[in-house]
């Protein structure tokens, strides 16, 4: 009976399932604008060739806050964490959350409800994750 109660408590509190809030941090959330070149940019892990490619693509899009974006993509997480950058379309969102399910890493924009946009806006969301809470070669959802 005690084991059932403990298991139920763990399930209700979320302990042991996926990445907890202490493991994932939103390091930066930046509005990029609505340039058509931003559509379809894939996610990247910080410190890899993919993040350099993402930075070059953002530079080509001629966004107005390029210095901030460069600094964000140059961020080096501590040795016990890994960093991931996502460019996501939205409208008037003001945040993002990262989910890890199995070996798949996904991001969802948050906020900005009940706003109707004629043109998509794009956002750069950069997260760090405890190195031990994520597979060695995760699938970053595009």
C-alpha positions, -999 to +999 in steps of 0.1 A: +000+000+000+028+024+008+045+018-025+013+027-043+010+059-024+047+068-032+042+060-069+011+081-071+028+110-054+057+107-078+033+107-108+013+136-095+044+158-087+061+149-119+092+135-102+112+111-124+093+119-156+111+139-183+130+171-175+120+189-144+120+227-141+153+226-124+169+209-154+157+233-181+163+271-182+151+296-208+183+316-212+170+341-238+138+349-257+142+374-285+119+387-312+135+385-346+108+401-367+089+389-397+115+386-425+105+358-449+141+344-447+134+333-411+109+307-422+121+271-419+153+278-400+161+247-380+172+244-344+208+240-333+229+230-304+251+259-291+288+255-297+283+233-328+286+239-366+248+240-366+247+271-343+272+288-366+251+280-396+220+293-378+238+326-370+249+330-406+213+325-417+200+351-392+227+375-404+215+370-440+179+378-429+191+413-419+173+413-386+175+446-366+188+431-334+218+412-348+242+421-320+218+406-294+213+375-315+251+370-320+257+373-282+229+349-275+242+323-300+277+327-287+266+319-251+287+290-237+268+270-211+287+255-182+303+221-187+274+203-169+248+218-193+240+219-230+224+247-249+199+247-277+185+274-300+152+274-318+137+299-343+099+296-340+071+314-358+044+330-338+025+362-333+028+380-300+043+353-277+064+364-247+081+331-238+088+295-246+091+262-229+112+232-238+100+196-236+121+165-237+102+133-246+125+103-250+152+114-274+132+143-289+136+179-279+108+203-288+099+239-281+065+256-277+059+293-276+038+307-248+018+338-241+003+362-266-031+346-265-061+363-282-039+383-306-045+381-343-015+387-365-016+393-403+021+382-406+040+357-386+067+370-363+097+349-355+113+343-321+147+330-310+145+308-279+177+296-263+176+270-235+201+252-214+195+217-201+214+196-175+237+174-196+226+142-177+189+148-185+192+146-223+203+119-247+238+123-262+223+127-297+189+142-293+164+148-322+157+185-323+122+190-336+122+212-367 
